[in-house]
């Protein structure tokens, strides 16, 4: 079996890497954080590279690519700890393209692909933690459309988005709706998150909405799996850079007249970090390759991946700070930002313990060494 990337995938990776290296340096990122954690100009640059249309079909102006290309892109964005939520664009275009009516697709997908419209998923609610099917937001039919009433939390770039994908309860169960920003009854209040990115509280009070699908549970689980795969790839990029910066520091910092990289105990810790990185990378590949698998298999695979990624992110981030000493927790030094990003990613789409429970719950009676 050939696990090498194709020429097109390599060219895509190189194009994104060049943009990150030349166009999204640490100083620009700090300026974006200071300005609120989201930069429309940077997002437009991603759109110019064609990345916003990665999962959009060619018929709607996109590239019509798949999970492997998404993984390649997200890993490179992780190297620059890019704040703009491209992962949200990928899952929004996948949901609208896979579940919405033809009219709704024609209305939103070309705008998503061009970068003119940022659409993000607004699914989290206070007190419900990681329960995907739980929602207090209600959807009520009104004429040919719907109205939504409820409140969503931690919506990525929620006050900068042009529309939100909102799961809400109908009389028949959970549905998925799209709500345009600025519609009557909508309000978004933004704030910075711990890693410097932007999120918002979104309030809906009889807000007009368009139905994407009545099977909101299936669509939301699909969105979560796309989100896990994307965040896993992003985390691999972050860990890769964390390891590189830490190695440079150990080779530069001297104690007793020699680089501390020569100390055997520190070399062993670097080897352990590298091992965790490669375990995470292999499970990130596994997650992306399973996105088109049958639902039960896909859900189990993505939880397995999230368990390993969570363990790796925590280990690599904490070891990097320890090996740097005091400078590793200062805002002026990039390692602290890697650490905060990895810490927040570990809790995104369900933390390690949550997904360990998911893996356990999905084990068959024959699971184990004697199967």
C-alpha positions as CSV (number, residue, x, y, z in Angstrom):
1,X,0.0,0.0,0.0
2,X,1.4,3.4,-1.0
3,X,1.2,6.0,1.9
4,X,3.2,8.7,0.0
5,X,1.5,12.0,-0.7
6,X,0.7,12.7,-4.3
7,X,2.4,15.5,-6.3
8,X,-0.7,17.7,-5.9
9,X,-0.8,17.1,-2.2
10,X,2.9,18.0,-1.9
11,X,2.4,21.2,-3.9
12,X,-0.5,22.1,-1.7
13,X,1.6,21.5,1.4
14,X,4.4,23.6,0.1
15,X,2.2,26.5,-0.9
16,X,0.6,26.6,2.6
17,X,4.0,26.3,4.2
18,X,5.4,29.2,2.2
19,X,2.5,31.4,3.2
20,X,2.9,30.5,6.9
21,X,6.7,31.1,6.8
22,X,6.5,34.4,4.9
23,X,3.1,35.8,5.6
24,X,2.1,34.6,9.1
25,X,5.1,35.2,11.4
26,X,5.0,35.4,15.2
27,X,4.9,39.2,15.2
28,X,1.9,39.2,12.9
29,X,0.2,36.7,15.1
30,X,0.8,38.7,18.2
31,X,-0.7,41.8,16.4
32,X,-3.8,39.8,15.5
33,X,-4.2,38.6,19.1
34,X,-3.9,42.2,20.3
35,X,-6.5,43.3,17.8
36,X,-9.0,40.7,18.9
37,X,-7.9,37.2,17.8
38,X,-9.2,37.2,14.2
39,X,-8.0,39.0,11.1
40,X,-10.3,39.2,8.1
41,X,-7.3,40.0,5.8
42,X,-5.5,36.9,6.9
43,X,-8.6,34.8,6.3
44,X,-8.9,36.4,2.8
45,X,-5.3,35.3,2.1
46,X,-6.3,31.7,3.0
47,X,-9.2,32.1,0.5
48,X,-6.8,33.3,-2.2
49,X,-4.8,30.1,-1.8
50,X,-8.1,28.2,-2.5
51,X,-8.2,26.7,1.1
52,X,-11.7,27.9,1.9
53,X,-13.0,25.9,-1.1
54,X,-11.0,22.8,-0.2
55,X,-14.1,20.7,0.6
56,X,-16.5,22.6,-1.8
57,X,-17.3,20.9,-5.1
58,X,-15.9,22.3,-8.3
59,X,-19.5,22.9,-9.4
60,X,-19.8,25.5,-6.6
61,X,-16.4,27.1,-7.2
62,X,-14.3,25.0,-4.9
63,X,-11.4,22.5,-5.3
64,X,-13.4,19.4,-4.6
65,X,-10.6,17.8,-2.5
66,X,-10.9,15.5,0.5
67,X,-9.8,14.6,4.1
68,X,-6.1,14.0,3.2
69,X,-5.7,17.4,1.6
70,X,-7.5,18.9,4.6
71,X,-5.0,17.1,6.9
72,X,-2.0,18.4,4.9
73,X,-3.3,22.0,5.1
74,X,-4.2,21.9,8.7
75,X,-0.8,20.5,9.7
76,X,0.9,23.4,8.0
77,X,-1.4,25.9,9.6
78,X,-0.6,24.4,12.9
79,X,3.1,25.1,12.3
80,X,2.3,28.8,12.4
81,X,-0.4,28.5,15.1
82,X,-2.7,30.3,12.7
83,X,-5.7,31.8,14.5
84,X,-8.2,32.0,11.6
85,X,-10.7,29.1,11.9
86,X,-10.2,27.3,8.6
87,X,-11.3,24.0,10.3
88,X,-14.7,25.6,10.8
89,X,-14.8,26.4,7.1
90,X,-14.0,22.8,6.2
91,X,-16.7,21.3,8.4
92,X,-19.3,24.0,7.4
93,X,-18.8,23.3,3.7
94,X,-18.9,19.6,4.3
95,X,-22.2,19.8,6.2
96,X,-23.9,22.1,3.7
97,X,-22.5,20.2,0.8
98,X,-23.5,16.8,2.3
99,X,-26.8,17.5,4.0
100,X,-28.4,20.7,2.6
101,X,-30.9,21.2,-0.3
102,X,-29.6,22.2,-3.7
103,X,-30.9,25.7,-3.3
104,X,-29.1,26.1,0.1
105,X,-25.9,24.8,-1.4
106,X,-26.1,27.2,-4.3
107,X,-26.7,30.1,-1.8
108,X,-23.8,29.4,0.5
109,X,-21.1,27.2,-1.0
110,X,-19.8,29.6,-3.6
111,X,-19.5,32.3,-1.0
112,X,-17.7,30.0,1.4
113,X,-15.3,28.9,-1.3
114,X,-14.5,32.4,-2.3
115,X,-14.0,33.5,1.4
116,X,-16.8,36.0,1.1
117,X,-18.7,34.2,3.8
118,X,-17.3,32.7,7.0
119,X,-19.7,30.1,8.3
120,X,-19.0,28.4,11.7
121,X,-20.7,25.8,13.8
122,X,-22.4,27.0,16.9
123,X,-23.3,23.9,18.9
124,X,-21.9,24.2,22.4
125,X,-24.2,25.2,25.3
126,X,-23.4,26.0,28.9
127,X,-23.7,23.0,31.2
128,X,-23.9,20.3,28.5
129,X,-20.1,19.8,28.1
130,X,-19.3,17.3,25.3
131,X,-22.8,15.8,24.8
132,X,-23.4,16.3,21.0
133,X,-27.1,15.4,21.0
134,X,-28.0,17.6,23.9
135,X,-29.4,21.1,23.1
136,X,-31.7,23.6,24.9
137,X,-32.1,25.8,21.8
138,X,-35.5,25.4,20.3
139,X,-36.6,25.6,16.6
140,X,-40.2,26.6,15.7
141,X,-41.7,26.4,12.3
142,X,-42.9,29.8,11.0
143,X,-44.3,30.1,7.5
144,X,-41.9,28.5,5.0
145,X,-39.0,28.8,7.4
146,X,-38.0,28.5,11.0
147,X,-37.2,30.6,14.0
148,X,-34.6,29.7,16.7
149,X,-34.4,30.6,20.4
150,X,-31.5,29.8,22.6
151,X,-27.9,30.6,23.4
152,X,-24.7,29.1,22.1
153,X,-21.3,29.4,23.7
154,X,-17.6,29.3,22.6
155,X,-18.6,29.8,19.0
156,X,-15.3,30.1,17.0
157,X,-14.9,33.7,15.7
158,X,-18.7,33.9,16.3
159,X,-19.0,37.6,16.2
160,X,-16.9,37.8,13.0
161,X,-18.8,35.1,11.2
162,X,-21.3,35.8,8.5
163,X,-23.5,32.8,9.5
164,X,-23.8,30.1,12.1
165,X,-24.7,26.4,11.7
166,X,-27.0,25.8,14.7
167,X,-28.3,22.5,16.1
168,X,-31.7,23.0,17.7
169,X,-34.6,20.9,18.9
170,X,-37.7,20.5,16.8
171,X,-40.8,18.4,17.7
172,X,-39.3,15.6,15.7
173,X,-35.8,15.7,17.3
174,X,-32.5,17.5,16.6
175,X,-32.3,19.6,13.4
176,X,-29.5,21.6,11.9
177,X,-30.1,25.2,10.7
178,X,-28.2,28.0,9.2
179,X,-28.7,31.5,10.7
180,X,-27.4,34.6,9.0
181,X,-25.6,37.1,11.1
182,X,-27.5,40.3,11.4
183,X,-30.9,38.6,11.2
184,X,-33.5,40.0,13.6
185,X,-33.2,38.4,17.1
186,X,-29.4,37.6,16.8
187,X,-26.7,38.9,19.0
188,X,-23.0,37.9,19.3
189,X,-20.6,39.0,22.0
190,X,-16.9,38.1,21.2
191,X,-13.9,37.6,23.5
192,X,-10.4,36.1,23.4
193,X,-9.8,32.5,24.3
194,X,-6.8,31.2,26.2
195,X,-4.7,30.5,23.1
196,X,-5.4,34.0,21.6
197,X,-8.1,33.0,19.1
198,X,-11.5,34.5,19.1
199,X,-14.9,33.0,20.3
200,X,-18.3,34.4,21.0
201,X,-21.5,33.9,22.9
202,X,-24.4,33.9,20.4
203,X,-27.9,34.7,21.5
204,X,-30.9,33.8,19.3
205,X,-34.3,35.2,20.2
206,X,-36.8,34.2,17.5
207,X,-34.1,34.4,14.9
208,X,-35.0,33.5,11.3
209,X,-33.2,30.3,10.2
210,X,-33.0,28.0,7.2
211,X,-33.2,24.2,7.6
212,X,-30.1,22.3,6.6
213,X,-31.3,18.9,7.7
214,X,-33.9,17.3,10.1
215,X,-31.3,14.7,11.0
216,X,-29.2,17.0,13.0
217,X,-27.7,14.3,15.2
218,X,-26.1,12.5,12.2
219,X,-24.8,15.8,10.8
220,X,-23.5,17.0,14.1
221,X,-21.6,13.8,14.7
222,X,-20.1,14.1,11.2
223,X,-19.1,17.6,12.0
224,X,-17.4,16.6,15.2
225,X,-15.4,13.9,13.4
226,X,-14.3,16.4,10.8
227,X,-13.4,18.8,13.6
228,X,-11.4,16.1,15.4
229,X,-9.4,15.1,12.3
230,X,-8.7,18.8,11.5
231,X,-7.6,19.7,15.0
232,X,-5.5,16.6,15.2
233,X,-3.6,17.5,12.1
234,X,-3.3,21.1,13.4
235,X,-1.9,19.8,16.7
236,X,0.7,17.7,14.9
237,X,1.9,20.9,13.2
238,X,2.1,22.7,16.5
239,X,4.0,19.8,18.2
240,X,6.4,19.6,15.2
241,X,7.3,23.2,15.7
242,X,7.4,22.9,19.5
243,X,9.9,20.1,19.1
244,X,12.1,22.1,16.6
245,X,12.2,25.2,18.8
246,X,13.0,23.2,21.9
247,X,15.9,21.4,20.1
248,X,17.2,24.8,18.9
249,X,17.1,26.1,22.5
250,X,18.9,23.1,23.9
251,X,21.6,23.5,21.3
252,X,22.0,27.2,22.1
253,X,21.6,27.3,25.9
254,X,24.9,26.5,27.7
255,X,25.6,25.3,31.2
256,X,29.0,24.4,32.6
257,X,30.5,25.7,29.3
258,X,28.6,23.2,27.1
259,X,25.2,23.2,25.3
260,X,22.6,21.5,27.5
261,X,21.7,19.4,24.5
262,X,24.7,17.3,25.5
263,X,23.2,16.2,28.8
264,X,21.9,12.7,28.4
265,X,18.8,13.1,30.6
266,X,17.6,16.0,28.4
267,X,18.3,14.1,25.2
268,X,16.2,11.2,26.6
269,X,13.3,13.7,27.2
270,X,13.6,15.0,23.7
271,X,13.5,11.4,22.4
272,X,10.3,10.9,24.4
273,X,8.8,14.1,22.9
274,X,9.7,12.9,19.4
275,X,8.1,9.5,20.1
276,X,4.8,11.2,21.2
277,X,4.9,13.4,18.2
278,X,5.2,10.5,15.8
279,X,2.4,8.5,17.6
280,X,0.2,11.6,17.2
281,X,1.1,12.0,13.6
282,X,0.2,8.3,12.8
283,X,-3.1,8.7,14.6
284,X,-3.8,12.0,12.8
285,X,-3.3,10.1,9.5
286,X,-5.6,7.3,10.8
287,X,-8.3,9.8,11.7
288,X,-8.3,11.5,8.3
289,X,-8.3,8.2,6.4
290,X,-11.3,7.1,8.4
291,X,-13.6,10.1,7.7
292,X,-15.2,8.2,4.8
293,X,-15.7,5.0,6.8
294,X,-19.1,3.7,7.9
295,X,-20.4,5.8,10.8
296,X,-19.8,3.3,13.7
297,X,-16.3,2.6,12.5
298,X,-15.6,6.3,11.9
299,X,-16.8,7.4,15.3
300,X,-14.7,4.8,17.1
301,X,-11.6,5.6,15.0
302,X,-11.9,9.4,15.7
303,X,-12.2,8.8,19.4
304,X,-9.2,6.6,19.4
305,X,-7.2,9.3,17.6
306,X,-8.4,12.0,20.0
307,X,-7.2,9.9,23.0
308,X,-3.7,9.6,21.6
309,X,-3.6,13.2,20.4
310,X,-4.6,14.4,23.8
311,X,-1.9,12.4,25.6
312,X,0.7,13.6,23.1
313,X,-0.3,17.2,23.2
314,X,-0.2,17.3,27.0
315,X,3.2,15.6,27.1
316,X,4.9,17.6,24.4
317,X,3.6,20.9,25.6
318,X,4.6,20.3,29.3
319,X,8.0,18.9,28.5
320,X,8.8,21.9,26.2
321,X,8.0,24.3,29.0
322,X,10.0,22.3,31.5
323,X,13.1,22.1,29.2
324,X,13.0,25.9,28.5
325,X,12.6,26.8,32.2
326,X,11.1,30.2,33.1
327,X,11.3,31.6,29.6
328,X,8.9,28.9,28.5
329,X,5.9,30.6,30.1
330,X,6.5,34.1,29.0
331,X,4.3,35.7,26.4
332,X,7.3,37.2,24.6
333,X,8.5,33.7,23.7
334,X,6.7,31.5,21.2
335,X,6.8,28.3,23.2
336,X,4.3,29.6,25.7
337,X,1.9,30.1,22.8
338,X,2.5,26.6,21.5
339,X,1.8,25.3,25.0
340,X,-1.5,27.3,25.4
341,X,-2.6,26.2,21.9
342,X,-2.0,22.5,22.7
343,X,-3.7,22.8,26.1
344,X,-6.8,24.3,24.5
345,X,-6.8,21.8,21.6
346,X,-6.7,18.9,24.1
347,X,-10.1,20.0,25.4
348,X,-11.6,20.8,22.0
349,X,-14.2,18.3,20.7
350,X,-14.0,16.4,23.9
351,X,-11.0,16.0,26.2
352,X,-8.9,12.8,26.5
353,X,-11.0,11.3,29.4
354,X,-14.2,11.9,27.5
355,X,-12.9,10.1,24.4
356,X,-11.4,7.3,26.5
357,X,-14.9,6.7,27.7
358,X,-16.2,6.7,24.1
359,X,-13.6,4.2,23.0
360,X,-14.5,2.0,26.0
361,X,-18.2,2.2,25.3
362,X,-17.7,1.1,21.7
363,X,-15.6,-1.9,22.5
364,X,-17.0,-5.2,21.4
365,X,-17.3,-8.2,23.7
366,X,-14.4,-9.8,21.8
367,X,-12.0,-6.8,22.2
368,X,-8.7,-7.7,23.7
369,X,-5.6,-9.9,23.1
370,X,-7.7,-13.1,23.0
371,X,-10.1,-11.9,20.3
